[in-house]
């Protein structure tokens, strides 16, 4: 059966930023497909809710509250997967994000921190995961990037630059780790998560964003989770070094920050 290719029975995954939004939806999706999951984010109460849903799907959850901006915390998750769940097959690098800033307020330090949080974290966990994955023959890494890594909009210099770097990191890492470990990314458009609450609760702004998106709606976190499942499973077994765009057809930013000319 073709759907069997999407099964992850007895595999083990690590999902970062798993307390809510895309990370939570992805962790639950992987569990529903048969995987045990290490979930990590800053807020333990959020992780507890996700763990209950993983367990309701009949799978095990290892909960690791941590500040994932600390690279040592990221790297430690691979050891948790091996020590508590017995192996590691899948990594979902979902940590990231950077607040918008006008160009002249984007200090070098802010740009460096954006790179560290969006790319350094992914590299730290992937590098730690590789030896554990190879113990079982290989695995799959999925990085969560953004449409802002390929389009231009005012205020997104640090975020867009970091996400563009993550996309190319994905392509380079795929070559480095082939043939035993596949590495792909998802370039995400506007998705209804807590990160966008501040704008999506404003009906006027939401309507403008939907109108500026070719599919005329905001994405659902489960749609990103479904793409991650495809890339992590045997269904995506001949895919590596690719950035899958799940953005409603977006070709330009659908949120104008209203920053004036200099």
C-alpha positions in Angstrom: 0.0 0.0 0.0 1.3 3.4 -0.9 0.4 4.8 2.5 2.8 2.4 4.1 5.7 4.5 2.8 4.6 7.2 5.2 4.8 4.9 8.2 7.5 5.5 10.8 6.9 2.5 13.0 9.4 2.2 15.8 11.5 5.1 14.5 12.7 7.8 16.9 12.6 11.5 16.1 13.8 14.7 17.8 11.6 17.8 17.2 12.8 21.2 18.5 10.5 24.1 19.2 7.9 21.3 19.9 5.8 23.1 22.5 3.4 24.7 20.1 2.8 25.6 16.5 4.6 23.8 13.7 6.9 21.9 16.1 3.9 20.5 18.1 2.0 19.6 15.0 5.0 17.9 13.5 5.8 15.9 16.7 2.2 14.7 16.9 2.1 13.8 13.2 5.3 11.7 13.5 3.8 9.9 16.5 0.6 9.2 14.6 2.8 7.7 11.9 4.5 5.4 14.4 7.5 7.2 15.8 8.6 7.8 19.4 9.5 11.5 19.8 12.0 13.6 21.9 10.3 17.0 22.2 12.0 20.1 23.4 11.3 23.8 23.9 11.5 26.3 26.7 8.1 25.9 28.3 7.5 22.6 30.1 3.8 23.0 30.4 3.5 23.3 26.6 5.6 20.1 26.2 3.4 18.3 28.7 0.4 18.9 26.5 2.1 17.7 23.4 3.5 14.6 25.2 -0.1 13.6 26.1 -1.1 13.7 22.5 1.9 11.7 21.5 1.1 9.1 24.1 -2.6 9.1 23.0 -1.3 8.0 19.6 0.4 5.0 21.4 3.9 6.3 21.2 6.6 7.3 23.8 7.5 10.9 24.4 10.8 12.1 26.0 10.3 15.7 27.3 13.3 17.9 27.5 12.6 21.5 28.6 15.6 23.6 27.5 16.7 27.0 26.3 17.4 25.9 22.7 19.3 29.1 21.9 22.1 27.4 23.9 24.0 25.2 21.4 24.9 22.6 24.1 21.2 22.1 24.8 20.6 21.4 21.2 23.4 18.9 20.9 22.3 17.0 24.0 19.0 16.0 22.4 20.7 13.4 20.3 22.0 11.7 23.4 18.5 11.8 25.0 17.1 10.0 21.9 19.6 7.3 22.1 19.7 6.9 25.9 15.9 7.1 26.6 14.3 5.9 23.3 17.1 3.6 22.0 18.0 5.2 18.7 17.7 8.3 16.4 16.3 8.3 12.9 14.8 11.7 12.3 15.7 15.3 13.3 13.3 18.2 12.8 15.2 21.5 13.2 12.3 23.8 14.1 14.1 26.3 16.3 14.4 29.8 14.8 12.9 33.2 14.3 14.1 36.8 14.5 12.1 39.9 15.1 11.9 42.4 12.2 14.0 45.5 12.4 14.7 48.5 10.1 18.0 48.3 8.3 19.7 51.1 10.3 18.6 49.4 13.5 20.1 46.0 12.6 23.4 46.0 14.3 26.1 43.4 13.3 25.5 41.7 16.6 21.8 41.3 15.9 22.6 39.8 12.5 25.1 37.4 14.0 22.5 36.3 16.7 19.9 35.7 13.9 22.4 33.4 12.1 23.3 31.6 15.3 19.7 31.0 16.3 18.5 29.9 12.9 21.6 28.1 11.5 23.9 27.4 14.4 21.3 25.6 16.3 20.4 23.4 13.3 24.1 22.6 12.7 24.7 21.8 16.4 21.8 19.3 16.6 22.5 17.7 13.2 26.2 17.3 13.9 25.4 15.6 17.3 22.7 13.4 15.6 24.8 12.0 12.8 26.9 9.5 14.8 23.7 8.3 16.5 21.8 8.0 13.2 24.7 6.0 11.7 24.4 3.4 14.4 21.1 2.3 12.8 22.2 2.9 9.2 21.2 6.5 8.5 18.3 8.9 8.9 16.6 12.1 7.8 17.0 15.7 8.8 14.3 18.3 8.0 15.1 22.0 8.6 12.3 24.5 8.9 13.2 27.5 6.8 11.0 30.4 5.5 9.7 32.0 2.4 11.6 35.1 3.6 14.8 33.2 2.7 14.0 33.8 -1.0 11.9 37.0 -1.2 12.6 40.6 -0.3 10.7 42.8 2.2 11.7 45.7 4.4 12.5 44.9 8.0 13.4 41.2 7.3 17.1 41.6 6.6 18.4 39.5 9.6 15.6 36.9 9.5 15.7 36.5 5.7 19.4 36.3 5.5 19.5 33.7 8.2 16.8 31.6 6.6 18.5 31.9 3.2 21.6 30.6 4.9 19.7 27.7 6.4 18.3 26.8 3.0 21.9 26.6 1.5 23.1 24.8 4.6 20.5 22.2 3.8 21.9 21.8 0.3 25.5 21.6 1.4 24.8 19.3 4.3 22.9 16.9 2.0 26.0 16.5 -0.1 28.2 16.0 3.0 26.0 13.4 4.6 24.8 11.4 1.5 24.1 8.6 0.9 23.2 7.5 4.4 21.5 10.6 5.8 19.1 12.8 3.8 18.8 16.5 4.5 15.9 18.6 3.3 14.1 21.8 4.3 10.7 23.3 4.2 10.3 27.0 3.2 7.3 28.0 5.2 4.9 30.8 4.4 2.5 32.5 6.8 1.1 29.8 9.1 -1.5 30.3 11.9 0.7 29.8 14.9 1.3 31.8 18.1 4.2 33.6 16.4 1.7 35.4 14.2 -1.0 35.9 16.9 -0.2 39.6 17.2 -1.2 40.1 13.5 -3.7 37.3 12.9 -6.0 38.6 15.7 -6.4 41.8 13.8 -9.1 41.1 11.2 -8.0 43.9 8.9 -4.3 42.8 8.8 -5.3 39.1 8.4 -7.5 40.0 5.5 -4.7 41.9 3.8 -2.3 39.0 4.3 -4.8 36.5 2.9 -5.5 38.8 -0.1 -1.7 39.0 -0.8 -1.4 35.2 -0.8 -2.3 33.4 -4.1 -4.3 30.7 -2.2 -6.1 33.5 -0.3 -5.6 32.0 3.1 -3.1 31.5 5.9 -1.5 28.1 6.2 -2.2 25.5 8.9 0.6 24.0 11.0 -0.6 20.5 10.0 0.2 21.2 6.4 3.8 21.8 7.4 3.7 18.7 9.5 2.5 16.6 6.6 5.3 17.8 4.5 7.8 17.0 7.2 6.4 13.5 7.5 6.8 13.0 3.7 10.5 14.2 3.9 11.2 12.1 7.0 9.6 8.9 5.8 10.4 6.4 3.0 7.9 8.3 0.9 10.6 10.9 0.5 13.4 8.4 0.3 14.7 9.7 -3.0 14.7 13.3 -1.9 17.7 15.1 -0.5 19.2 18.6 -0.7 15.9 20.1 -1.5 13.9 23.0 -0.1 10.2 22.3 -0.4 8.1 25.6 -0.6 4.9 25.4 1.4 3.8 29.0 1.2 0.4 29.2 -0.5 2.1 30.3 -3.7 3.7 33.4 -2.2 6.1 35.3 -4.4 6.5 38.4 -2.2 6.0 39.2 1.5 2.3 39.2 2.4 2.9 41.4 5.5 4.0 45.0 4.9 5.6 46.4 8.0 5.1 50.0 6.7 8.7 51.0 7.1 9.3 54.3 5.3 12.0 55.3 2.8 15.2 56.6 4.3 
